[in-house]
Amino acid sequence: MKLSSLLTLALSAFLLASCSPQSPKLKALIVDGQNNHGVWPQSTYMMKRYLEETGLFTVDVERSKYTWKGDELIGQYPIKGLPKTEALPEPKADPDFAPDFAKYDVVISNFGWKAAPWPEKTQSAFAAFVREGGGFVVIHAANNSFPEWKAYNEMIGIGGWGGRTEKDGPYLYFDAMQKLVRDPSPGSGGSHGAQTPFLVTMRDADHPITQGLPDQWLHSKDELYAQLRGPAENINVLATAYSDPENKGTGRYEPMLMALSFGEGRVFHTTLGHADYSFECVGFITTFLRGTEWAATGKVTQSDVPNDFPTEKAVSQRPFDL
């Protein structure tokens, strides 16, 4: 074949490849601003970068104009385009908090305990967004938020604190016989012992979020949430951890990772993620990224298990550098 013909073929192949349509990136929104965990400005920054580094997502952040806790970290973890906020000693409702949820494939909540209620119109818009097929990701203390919001409690399945009791639904856990229990016993919702590494046990190894991960892996230092309760409907417990009575635990296997449906929407709920060192756990990072993609699309393309994924006996962390 003549050189000119080879060059023509090479040029044609290059032009064809460069003009081939690429899948548009998924659009994610992180909402934050009020959380009793003071690390939230940093953890939002971490999650944003984790998502963007996959090449699958573009990520925006929408923040309450009245912030609470962690405000001293905002300047250390600046996010371009966010308006200036006002730090307050107690949470205060932001009447102008109204993200355009319809622009996104998935919304991630980094709100927490005592967060002030969103405006009613914003609550209705968010519930409609998820019900009509949008994705939602619940991070750690976000399951403490908004105890009086009925649709929110249905979306997250189970939550803690905020006055949650038997009126809000049963406790959900696995017992000593490895049976899933919905326990209507009276009592408050939400507890944890001292922070410590703990073993996470898979309960559904076939779900796209957990497929291929070790049956057990050691999560880095974190709060092990227990005694969570709520409607507990349309919920699939993907993984649990044993709440040790020697550390003020329940002696039960408590839900750590969950997948839920709400109307046509998908919800990924992780109780992991108390502090920056918890967010650095490769187990947290992997399940967070998979869970967010699943919530957005119903599928997970990030099927490779990282070489540094934690084992049953060893924690694995990736130090986060600015």
N, C-alpha and C positions, 0 to 999 in steps of 0.2 A: 504493500500500500504506500502511495506517495506521501511524503512529509506533509504536503498541503492538505491532503485528505485527513491525515491524523490530527492535524491542528484544528481542522474544521469540526471533527467529531468531539475533540476535547472541549472546544469552545461551546459547542451545542450542549454538551453534558453539563458544563459549568452554568450556562444560562438557564437550563432546565432546573438545576438544583437550586439556583438562587431565586427562581421565580416560584418554586413549589410552595404552596401555602403551609404555614406552620400553625399548629394548634395554639389558639390564644391562651395566654396565661390566666389562671384562675384568680379571681379578685377576692381578696380577704380584707376584712375590717376588724381591727382590735378596738374594743371600747374599754375605757378605764377612767380613773380619776378619783375614786373613793374606795379605799381598801385598808383594813386594819393591818395588813402585812405591808410594812413600810418599804419593802423592796419593789413594789409594783412598778415604779417608773423604769427600773432596771429590767425587771422580768418582761415587761412589754417590749422593751428594746431588744432583749434577747430573742423573744419569740418572733418578732418582726424579721430579724436577721436570719434566724433558722429557716423560716419559710422562704425568704427571698433567695437564700443560698441554694435551695433545691432547683431553682430555675423554673419552678411550676407556678409560682405565685407573684402577684404584685400585692403590696400590703399598705393600707392606709390605717391611720389611728384617729379616733375621735374621742375627745376627752371632755369630761364635765368641766365647765368653767370654774366651778367651786371644787377645789381638790382637798383631800384629807389624808393625812399620813404620807410619808415618803416624799413630801414636797421638796425637801432639801436635795433629793436625788435628781429632780427634773432637769436641772442645769447640767448635771453630769452625763445625762442620757438624752440629749436633745433630739427631737424628731421634727424634721423640716415641715413647715406648713402649719404646725399647731399654734393656735392663738395663745396669748398669755393667759395664765390661770390665776385665780385668787386662792391662796392657801387659808383654810379656816381651821379653828380648833375642834370643830365638830362637823359632821356631814350636813350639807344643806342641799335641798333639791335645786336643780338647775332647770328653770322653766323653758329654757331655749335648747335643751339637749334633744335633738331630733335628727339623728343620722338618716341618710337616705339609704335604708337597708336594701332596697330593690336594686341598687347598683352593684351588689356584691353576690358572690356565690356562697360565702360563708362568713359568719360573724363569730368572733372569739371574745369571751367576756373575761376581763381581768379586774372586775369589780370584786367586792368582798363583803365581809360582815359590816352591818350598820350602814351600808350604802343607802343614800337617800333615794326614795322612789323616783322613777322616771315619770315624766308627764303622762297622763292617761292616753293621749294621742300617740305618743311614742311607744307605750306598752302595746296598744292595739296594733300599730304598724309592725312592730317586731313579731308579735304573735302571728299576724297574717303572713309575714315574710317566711317564717319557718313552716307554718301550716301549709303554705302553697308550694313548698319544695325547697326552701332555703336551708342551708346548713348552719349548725350552731355548735360551738365548742365551749365547754364549761371547764374552767381551770380552778382547781383547788377551792379557795375561799369563795369563788363565785357561787358555790352551792350553799353558802351562808346567806346570800343576798335575797332581798325581796320576799320575805316569808308570807306577806299578805296578798301577793300576786298569784292568783289561781293558775293562770295559763303558764306562768313561769315554773311553778312547782310541777306541773304536768310535763313540761319540757325537760327539766333536769331529773325527774323521776324520784330522787331522794335528796334530802339536804339536811343541814344541821344548824343549830343555834337559832337566834332570832325568834325565840318563843315557840319553835316547832314542838308539838307534842302529838299524842295519839289522835287529836282532832285533824291532823294533817295527813295521817296515813300510817301504815305499819313500818316497823323496822324491817330492813332487808339484809339477810346475811346467809352464809352457809354454816350449818351446824357441824358437830363432831362426826356425824355420819356422812358428811359431804353432800347434804341435801339443802337445796335453796329453801329458805324459810321466810314467809311474810308474817311477822309477829306483831299483833295488834296491842300488845301489852302497854299499859299506861307508862308514861315517862317522857322526859325531855329528849330532844334530838340533838346529837352532836357531842362528841368527846374525843380526846386523844391524850396519850401519855407524853413523856419526854421525847424529844426528837432522837431518832436513832436510825441506822440502816435497817432495812427489813426485807424479807423474802417475798417476792411477788409470784403468785401461782396462777398459771393460765387456767381458765375455765372453759373457754371456747377457742381451741387452737385452729379452727377452720375459718374463723371470721377474717375478712381481708385485713383488718387492723393488726391482728395477732398471728396471722399465718406465718409459719416458719420460725417464730421466736422460740427460745428455749422454754420448756415446761415450767421452769422456775429460774428466777434471776434476782440478784441482790440489788435492790434500789439504794441509792445513796441516802445520807442522813435527811430525814423528813419527818413531818407529822403523819402518823398513821390514823386517819379519820375512822371513827367508829360510831355506832349508834345513830347512823343516818336513817331518816325516815321520810316518807312522803307518799304520793299516790302509787309509785312503783308500778306503773302500767307501761306496757309496750317497751319493756326493758330487757336487755340481754347483758348479763354480767360476764364480761370478758376475762376479768382477772380479779383475784382477791389477795389479801394478806392476813396473816394470823395476828389478832390483837391480843398481846400477851398480858395476862393478869398481873404478872410481876412488874409491868410498866403501866399500871392503871388501865389495863385493857379488859375486854369483854370475854376473852376465852373463845371468841368466835372468829370465823373467817369473813372479814369485812370487804365489801366491794371497793376496788381501786380503779378499775377501768370498766366503762359501760357504754353500750351503744343503744340508742333509743330511737323510736319514731314518734313524730308529732304531726298528725295529718300526713301530708306528702313529704314532710321534711325529715332530716336525719340529724341526730344529736350525738356528739361524742362527749362523754363526761369522764374526766380524770380527777381523782382526788389528790394526785401527786402535785407537788410544786409549791412548797412553803417558802423557800428561800433561794438565793442565787445558786448555792451549791446543790440544791435539789433539781433546779433547772439544768444544771450541767451534767446530770446523769445521762448516759447514752441511752438508757432504757426510757427515761422521760422524753428525750429528744426524738427518739425513733417512734414511739407510740403517739406523741403529739403530732408529728409530721404526717404519719399514716392516718391518724384519726381526723385531722383537719382535711386531708384530701378525700377521705371517705365521706365526711359530712358534706363536703362540697359537691361530690359527684356520685357517690355510691360505690366507687371503685378505689383501688389502691394500686398505683403503678410503681410505688417505691418498695418493691418486693425483696430487694437484696437486704440481708441481715448484715449490719456493719461488723467488720472484723473486731472492733473493740467493744462489741455489745457485752454487757455484764454477764457473768456466769452465776451459777448457784452459790459459789463461794467467794466471789470477788466483785466488788463495786467497780464501775468504770465511769470516769468523768472526763469531760473535755473542758479544760479551763477556758473561760470566756474572756477574750481580750477585746478592748475597744479598738 
